[in-house]
Amino acid sequence: MLPATAAALAVLAALLAWPVPALLARARWPRRDPLVALVCWQAVGLAGGLSIIGALLVHGLAPWGSSLPEAAWSVVTGRSAEAAVRGDHWVTLTLAGVLAAELVGVLLLSWVRTARARRRHRDLLEVLVRPSTQPDARLLEHPAPVAFCIPGARPLLVLSSGMVAELDDAQLAAVVAHERAHLREHHHLYLLPFVAWEAALPVLLAAARAHAAVRTLVEMRADDVALGSLPGPAPRRTLAQAIVVAAGGAGGAGVPSGALAVTGSAVGARVVRLLEPPSPVPAWARALALLSAGLLLLVPTVLLLLPAAL
Amino acid sequence: MASLGELERAVMDRLWSADGPIAATELRDGLADRGLALTTVHTVLSRLEHKGFVVHDDARPRRFRARGSREDHAAELMHEVLGQAGDRQAVLARFVGGVDPDEARLLRELLARATGPDDINR
């Protein structure tokens, strides 16, 4: 017999593996409120992992007890199974272990690789850059108009001399405000779960879509934060101009063609929403979205932890 | 006391502008305004060597030179920044990713067409 908890978790996992991310990726409202949408995506990513691994575990441990805490306790205390342990129990237990190990392994691996790449970039930047006219930004001598930041314990915000040459002071301030927003809100951490999902399950198309959606939302969020701190009379237009100049100048140099379609349309979406600001999401809808995100995390947690009454 | 990073930059600037390999004592004299001890110069040099920016020869005393030009290193960094795709965004957040020429033209038209989005907003 299949415990009701395992069945419920499996249904949730199936919903989160395709229909939910597909709907969220296609929805129009996220660009009106990137922050709430980012919270929803985090909930989808975490609840997805929780429900699939949970479903496998609950089913695999079913012979030891009808709920996860009960079964886990039986296993830990070395009591023998109450029911016959069949092949499918071992298969699901193995799958749960492999998937959990893979997700954690991918996270650790990408963490290490990222840290190494950042250290190399920081080493290079420390001998190459000079202070710039913008406070807390550094200047790198290079003709391509590029701006970027390296997050981490010692964050670095870098403007290329090409960027400084092509933008006026207000546009430059907009670029710096955008990058500063990335650093202050630790946007690189929002991307981590989706890096792990995409690397761990490349066959799961929803993982790539989710990753792309989160990447775009993080940029839109940084745009929104930047707008709040820009003094000029037309901050939206200023930021949009900066984006267009940076996009035009870097003209695909060395960018793999596979990345173009994704980043390209995302850049376009950013410019459009700056020039034609969509109406903000009403308060009740925000509350509803946040509540759904909370429930999405709560449901699998409760299903896993509560002793089954069934 | 200047930070090590700043000292590294000063030493690299000296090495890049030097005509050939130079000894640590010459570096110290060149940076006399900073009042550096010779041991500090050696510390900075060995850090730079470890990072792969500096190499030394076998002469006595050892003489140091930059492994690559400033432009080489800038190009190396920019290659990484411009070539980023996928999980590279976890390493650094770039203001705008590259777009193809068609889309860049489209964006410029969009910008030219739009009339005062900021007026609508206030």
Interface residues (C-beta under 8 A of the other chain):
Chain A: S110 T114 A117 R118 H121 D123 L124 L125 E126 V127 L128 L140 E141 H142 A144 V146 A147 F148 C149 I150 P151 S160 V175 H178 E179 H182 H187 H188 L191 L192 V195 E198 A199 R215 V218 A222 P233 A234 P235 R236 R237 A240 Q241 A242 I243 V244 A246 A247 G248 A250 G251 G252 A253 G254 V255 P256 G258 A259 L260 T263 G264 S265 A266 V267 G268 V271 V272 L274 L275 E276 P277
Chain B: G5 E8 R9 M12 L48 K51 F53 R70 H73 A74 A75 E76 L77 M78 H79 E80 V81 L82 G83 A85 G86 D87 R88 Q89 A90 V91 L92 A93 R94 F95 V96 G97 G98 V99 D100 P101 E103 A104 L106 L107 R108 L110 L111 A114 G116 P117 D118 I120 N121
